Amino acid sequence: MKRLLSGPWHGLRLFSLIAGVAVFLLATLVLTVGWEFGVSAVRKPLAAFTPMKPNTALGIGALGLALALSRLGGPIRLLSGVFTTIAALIGALTLAEYALNWDAGIDELLFRDSTGSPSQPAGRPSSLTAVLLVLLGMGVTGSEVPGWRHVKTACSLTALLITWTLLNGYLFAHATPRGVLPIGSVAVHTAAALFVIALGAVASQPNSWPVCTVFANNVGGTVCRWLLPAAVAAPPLLGWLVCDPTILEEPRAAFSWALYSVFSSAGSVALILVLAHRIELLDAERTAATVMSRHDGLTGLANRRAFDAFLIEAFNRGRRYQRPLSLLTIDVDEFKSYNDTFGHPAGDGVLTAVAAVFSSVARETDLVARIGGEEFAIVLPETLETGARALAERIREQVAQTCLHRCVTVSIGVATLSSATATAAALLEQSDKALYSAKRAGRNRVVAWAKSA
């Protein structure tokens, strides 16, 4: 999984919580002040356009509350499913009313409405609003299993694109596709509230591909965070600045400009996300190549190149700060005989088995490397000779218990940094001399360089 930036990640969680609360408060304001107390400006901020219907406000408020609760922990989070169900049910019943030419008796259940029309009965939300309530009802909460997670992401992104289109329509002086597409009208604050909910729903999905790509802690994520804001905002703003106002007086032309703006933004966003994904793949390939260049293909341990670099760095740090450093060089005893007797695949099995022993015994701060055919080394920062010898003995004993076609033993040389050790190469030479002394003394033993000199 991608490594994500922790700061923006917490910010997204907070954004979803604030967005949900803000939309819930807006819906409450419309229901109480707008409909209960009859303040028309709250129901319909722009006099020339449609008001927010009571059921719309109820559905939006339920979605806002569900989004906010979904960001909280504990049992209270489970309540978010209740409110998304309410919103989705309002949307589904409204769509059924339009599709079946049916009155479910819910349109004016809360308040009487005198703004109806033949295409949109009094109190009834538009069909597009109903679709958005259903989409966001599925997108805000639900199971996090991979299959449903993809459905949530698709629903949230679809709602985001639709509401962004509506907001662009208002920007270009034609708030609704009425007369252009048979999907009814949407109030300006309905479109804005549903857009915020959709944005919060996308932001609340930590495992969705778009969010992971944008907030990944890599070059692709950085590209997204720099370019996406301009890609989204530039088309509508530039279109609004350069468009001839007389053109916008014709509804179809205005809506065409809105669609052009939306498709320009969406196309730019898609290209940036694809570019970021490609950059991620290239980074992954480069990282894999780097890992392969510094690791032994058979055992998975560090190779000679990585060993030399680590030893030099550890040696320089030990000399500069007067810190202890030890080095083990390890050779598998009678390995050529084992290979000749049982074959090279069996020999590879021995190398893999002893490498696993070395890795299991070493600490996270140590480096275990294969530096030759059957020769290994372990760099031990912050380790004195006594600790290095104890570790070497533990390795020797565990390897002696490893029996494949026959039991295997290792000889180990130990060297520890001292004031007389001039270079990292000198430390390695001391460890090698100790190893050769161990092999001359009969193998399957540990010898420290100081005693072999």
C-alpha positions in Angstrom: 0.0 0.0 0.0 1.2 3.5 -0.7 2.7 5.5 2.1 0.5 8.5 2.7 1.2 12.0 4.1 0.0 12.0 7.7 -0.6 15.8 7.9 -3.0 16.2 5.0 -4.6 12.8 5.9 -5.8 14.2 9.3 -6.8 17.3 7.5 -9.1 15.4 5.1 -10.7 13.6 8.1 -11.4 17.0 9.7 -12.7 18.4 6.4 -15.2 15.6 6.1 -16.4 16.2 9.7 -16.7 20.0 9.2 -18.4 19.6 5.8 -21.0 17.3 7.3 -21.8 19.6 10.2 -21.9 22.7 7.9 -24.4 21.0 5.5 -26.5 19.8 8.4 -26.7 23.3 9.8 -27.6 24.7 6.3 -30.4 22.1 5.9 -31.7 22.9 9.5 -31.7 26.6 8.6 -33.7 26.1 5.4 -36.3 23.9 7.2 -36.8 26.2 10.2 -36.2 29.7 9.0 -37.0 29.1 5.3 -40.1 26.9 5.6 -41.3 27.1 9.2 -41.0 30.9 9.4 -41.6 31.5 5.7 -38.4 33.5 4.9 -38.3 33.1 1.1 -34.7 34.3 0.7 -33.5 31.3 2.8 -35.5 28.8 0.6 -34.5 30.5 -2.6 -31.3 32.8 -2.4 -31.6 33.6 -6.1 -35.1 34.8 -6.9 -34.9 33.7 -10.5 -34.3 30.1 -9.6 -35.9 27.2 -7.8 -36.1 26.9 -4.0 -34.8 24.1 -1.9 -37.7 21.8 -1.2 -38.4 20.5 2.3 -37.7 16.9 1.5 -34.5 18.0 -0.2 -33.5 19.9 2.9 -34.3 16.8 5.0 -32.3 14.5 2.8 -29.3 16.9 2.7 -29.4 17.3 6.4 -29.5 13.5 6.9 -26.5 13.2 4.6 -24.6 15.9 6.4 -25.2 14.3 9.7 -24.2 10.9 8.4 -21.0 12.2 7.0 -20.1 13.9 10.3 -20.9 10.8 12.3 -18.9 8.5 10.0 -15.8 10.5 10.9 -16.3 9.8 14.7 -15.3 6.7 16.5 -17.2 4.3 18.8 -20.8 3.1 18.5 -22.1 6.5 17.5 -20.5 6.0 14.1 -23.1 3.2 13.4 -25.9 5.8 13.4 -24.5 7.3 10.2 -26.1 4.3 8.4 -29.5 5.3 9.7 -29.3 8.8 8.2 -27.9 7.7 4.9 -30.8 5.3 4.6 -33.2 8.2 5.2 -31.6 10.3 2.5 -31.5 7.4 0.0 -35.1 6.5 0.8 -36.3 10.0 0.1 -34.4 9.9 -3.2 -35.7 6.5 -4.2 -39.3 7.3 -3.4 -39.1 10.5 -5.4 -37.6 8.8 -8.4 -40.4 6.2 -8.1 -43.0 9.0 -8.1 -41.5 10.4 -11.3 -41.1 7.1 -13.0 -44.6 5.7 -12.2 -46.5 9.0 -12.2 -47.4 8.3 -8.6 -47.9 10.3 -5.5 -46.4 8.6 -2.5 -47.8 11.2 -0.1 -44.4 12.5 1.0 -43.9 15.6 -1.1 -45.8 18.0 1.3 -45.6 15.8 4.4 -43.6 18.5 6.2 -44.8 21.8 4.7 -47.2 23.1 2.0 -45.5 24.3 -1.1 -47.1 26.7 -3.7 -44.2 26.6 -6.2 -45.2 23.5 -8.1 -45.4 23.0 -11.9 -46.6 20.3 -14.3 -43.1 18.8 -14.6 -42.3 19.1 -10.8 -45.3 18.8 -8.5 -45.5 21.0 -5.4 -43.0 20.0 -2.7 -41.3 17.4 -4.8 -37.5 17.5 -5.2 -36.3 17.4 -8.8 -35.4 14.0 -10.3 -31.7 15.0 -10.4 -31.8 15.9 -6.7 -33.3 12.5 -6.0 -30.6 10.8 -8.0 -27.9 12.7 -6.0 -29.5 11.7 -2.7 -29.4 8.0 -3.7 -25.8 8.2 -5.0 -24.6 10.0 -1.9 -26.6 7.7 0.4 -24.5 4.9 -1.0 -21.3 6.9 -1.1 -21.2 8.4 2.4 -21.3 5.2 4.6 -21.2 1.5 4.2 -18.9 -1.5 4.4 -15.2 -1.0 3.8 -14.8 -4.4 2.0 -13.0 -3.9 -1.3 -16.0 -4.6 -3.6 -18.4 -2.1 -1.8 -15.6 0.4 -1.4 -15.3 0.7 -5.2 -19.1 1.2 -5.4 -18.9 4.0 -2.7 -16.0 5.7 -4.6 -17.9 5.5 -8.0 -21.1 6.9 -6.4 -19.2 9.8 -4.7 -17.3 10.7 -7.8 -20.4 10.6 -10.0 -22.2 12.9 -7.6 -19.2 15.2 -7.5 -19.2 15.5 -11.2 -22.9 16.2 -11.5 -22.9 18.8 -8.7 -19.8 20.4 -10.2 -21.7 20.7 -13.5 -24.6 22.3 -11.8 -22.4 24.9 -10.1 -20.8 25.7 -13.4 -24.3 26.2 -14.8 -24.9 28.8 -12.1 -21.6 30.4 -12.9 -22.6 30.8 -16.5 -26.0 32.2 -15.6 -28.0 29.1 -16.4 -28.4 27.2 -13.2 -30.3 24.2 -14.4 -30.4 22.0 -17.6 -34.2 22.5 -17.7 -35.2 22.6 -21.3 -31.9 21.1 -22.3 -32.0 17.8 -20.5 -35.2 16.4 -18.9 -33.9 16.2 -15.3 -35.6 19.1 -13.6 -34.1 22.0 -11.6 -31.8 22.1 -8.6 -31.6 25.1 -6.2 -28.2 26.8 -6.0 -27.7 26.0 -2.3 -28.9 22.4 -2.9 -26.2 22.0 -5.6 -23.6 23.6 -3.3 -24.5 21.5 -0.3 -24.5 18.2 -2.3 -21.2 19.2 -3.9 -19.7 19.6 -0.4 -21.2 16.3 0.7 -19.7 14.6 -2.4 -16.3 16.1 -1.7 -16.5 15.1 1.9 -17.5 11.5 0.9 -14.5 11.2 -1.5 -12.2 12.6 1.2 -13.5 10.2 3.8 -12.4 7.1 1.8 -8.8 6.6 2.7 -8.3 3.6 0.4 -9.9 5.0 -2.7 -7.5 5.3 -5.7 -8.0 9.0 -6.4 -7.4 10.0 -2.8 -4.5 7.6 -2.3 -2.9 9.0 -5.5 -3.3 12.6 -4.6 -2.0 12.3 -1.1 0.7 9.6 -1.6 4.1 10.5 -0.2 5.9 10.3 -3.5 6.5 12.4 -6.7 3.2 11.5 -8.2 1.3 12.8 -5.1 3.3 16.0 -5.2 2.5 16.5 -8.9 -1.2 16.0 -8.1 -1.2 18.4 -5.1 0.4 21.2 -7.2 -1.6 20.8 -10.4 -5.1 19.7 -9.5 -6.3 22.9 -7.9 -5.4 24.9 -11.0 -6.8 22.1 -13.3 -10.2 22.3 -11.5 -10.5 26.1 -11.1 -9.0 27.4 -14.2 -11.5 26.3 -16.9 -14.7 27.8 -15.2 -12.9 31.0 -14.2 -11.3 31.6 -17.6 -14.5 30.7 -19.4 -16.4 33.2 -17.2 -13.9 35.9 -17.9 -13.7 35.5 -21.7 -17.2 34.5 -22.5 -19.4 37.1 -24.2 -22.3 37.9 -21.8 -24.8 38.1 -24.7 -24.2 34.5 -25.5 -25.1 33.5 -21.9 -28.6 34.9 -22.4 -29.5 31.8 -24.4 -30.0 28.8 -22.1 -28.5 26.2 -24.3 -25.4 28.3 -25.1 -24.9 29.0 -21.4 -25.3 25.3 -20.5 -22.9 24.4 -23.3 -20.3 26.7 -21.8 -20.9 25.1 -18.4 -20.4 21.6 -19.9 -17.3 22.7 -21.7 -15.9 24.0 -18.5 -16.7 20.8 -16.6 -15.3 18.5 -19.3 -12.1 20.6 -19.4 -11.7 20.4 -15.7 -12.5 16.6 -15.6 -10.2 15.9 -18.6 -7.3 17.8 -16.9 -7.9 16.0 -13.6 -7.9 12.7 -15.4 -4.7 13.4 -17.3 -3.0 14.5 -14.1 -4.1 11.4 -12.2 -2.9 9.2 -15.1 0.4 11.1 -15.1 0.8 10.6 -11.4 0.0 6.9 -11.7 2.7 6.6 -14.4 5.2 8.4 -12.2 4.4 6.0 -9.4 5.0 3.0 -11.7 8.4 4.5 -12.8 9.3 5.2 -9.1 8.3 1.6 -8.2 10.5 0.2 -11.0 13.4 2.4 -10.0 13.0 1.4 -6.4 12.9 -2.3 -7.3 16.0 -1.9 -9.5 17.8 -0.2 -6.6 16.7 -2.9 -4.2 17.9 -5.6 -6.7 21.2 -3.9 -7.2 21.9 -4.0 -3.4 20.5 -7.4 -2.5 21.6 -10.9 -3.2 19.2 -12.7 -5.5 19.4 -16.1 -3.8 19.3 -15.3 -0.1 17.7 -11.8 -0.1 20.5 -10.5 2.0 22.5 -7.4 1.3 25.1 -7.9 -1.4 28.8 -6.9 -1.4 28.1 -3.5 -2.8 25.6 -2.7 0.0 27.9 -4.3 2.6 30.9 -2.1 1.6 28.8 1.1 1.8 27.3 0.2 5.2 30.6 -0.9 6.7 32.3 2.4 5.6 29.5 4.5 7.0 29.4 2.5 10.3 33.2 2.7 10.6 33.3 6.4 10.0 30.5 7.0 12.5 32.3 4.8 15.1 35.6 6.6 14.7 34.0 10.1 14.8 31.8 9.5 17.8 34.0 6.9 19.6 31.3 4.3 19.4 31.8 0.5 19.4 31.6 -1.5 16.2 32.2 -5.2 15.5 32.3 -7.3 12.4 31.6 -11.0 11.9 32.8 -12.8 8.8 31.2 -16.3 8.4 32.1 -19.2 6.1 30.1 -22.3 5.5 32.4 -25.3 6.3 33.1 -27.9 3.6 30.7 -26.2 1.2 32.4 -27.3 -1.9 32.2 -30.9 -0.7 28.5 -30.5 0.0 27.9 -29.1 -3.5 29.9 -31.9 -5.2 28.1 -34.5 -3.2 24.5 -33.3 -3.3 24.5 -30.9 -6.3 24.2 -27.1 -6.6 20.4 -26.9 -5.9 21.1 -28.5 -2.5 24.0 -26.1 -2.0 21.7 -23.2 -2.7 19.3 -24.6 -0.1 22.0 -24.6 2.5 22.9 -21.0 1.7 19.3 -19.9 2.0 18.9 -21.8 5.3 22.0 -20.4 7.0 21.1 -16.9 5.7 17.7 -17.2 7.4 19.5 -18.1 10.7 21.7 -15.1 10.4 18.7 -12.8 9.8 16.8 -14.2 12.7 19.6 -13.6 15.1 20.7 -10.2 14.0 19.1 -6.9 15.2 17.3 -4.4 13.0 20.3 -2.1 13.3 22.7 -4.8 12.0 23.5 -5.5 8.4 23.6 -9.2 7.2 25.3 -9.6 3.8 26.4 -12.3 1.5 29.9 -11.1 0.3 31.0 -14.2 -1.6 30.0 -17.7 -2.7 29.6 -19.2 0.7 30.9 -16.3 2.7 28.8 -14.0 4.8 29.3 -10.9 7.0 27.4 -9.2 9.7 28.1 -5.6 10.7 27.3 -4.9 14.3 27.1 -1.2 15.2 27.2 -0.4 19.0 28.6 -3.8 19.8 31.7 -4.6 21.8 33.8 -7.8 21.3 32.1 -9.7 24.1 28.6 -9.0 22.6 29.9 -9.9 19.1 31.4 -13.2 20.3 28.2 -14.1 22.1 26.2 -13.4 19.0 28.6 -15.4 16.9 28.4 -18.4 19.2 24.6 -18.3 19.1 24.8 -18.3 15.3 27.2 -21.2 15.2 25.0 -23.3 17.5 21.8 -22.6 15.6 23.5 -23.4 12.2 24.9 -26.7 13.7 21.3 -27.7 14.2 20.5 -27.2 10.6 20.5 -30.5 8.8 19.3 -30.9 5.2 21.1 -33.7 3.3 23.6 -33.6 6.1 24.3 -31.2 9.1 26.1 -27.9 8.3 28.6 -25.9 10.4 30.1 -22.5 10.0 33.4 -20.9 11.1 33.2 -17.3 12.3 35.9 -14.6 12.6 35.3 -11.6 14.9 36.9 -8.2 14.7 36.2 -5.1 16.8 37.1 -1.5 16.1 40.0 -0.1 18.0 42.3 2.9 17.9 44.7 0.8 15.9 42.1 0.1 13.1 42.9 2.7 10.4 40.3 1.9 7.8 37.1 -0.1 7.2 39.1 -2.4 4.9 41.5 -3.0 7.8 38.6 -4.1 10.0 37.5 -6.5 7.3 41.0 -7.8 7.0 41.2 -8.5 10.7 37.9 -10.3 10.7 39.0 -12.4 7.7 42.3 -13.4 9.4 40.3 -14.5 12.4 38.0 -16.5 10.2 41.0 -18.2 8.5 42.4 -19.0 12.0 39.0 -20.6 12.9 39.1 -22.8 9.8 42.7 -23.8 10.4 41.9 -24.7 14.0 39.3 -27.3 12.9 36.2 -25.3 11.7 32.9 -25.0 13.5 34.2 -22.4 15.9 34.4 -18.7 16.7 37.8 -16.9 16.8 38.4 -13.2 17.6 41.1 -11.3 15.7 42.9 -10.2 18.8 43.6 -13.8 19.8 44.6 -14.8 16.3 47.1 -12.0 15.7 
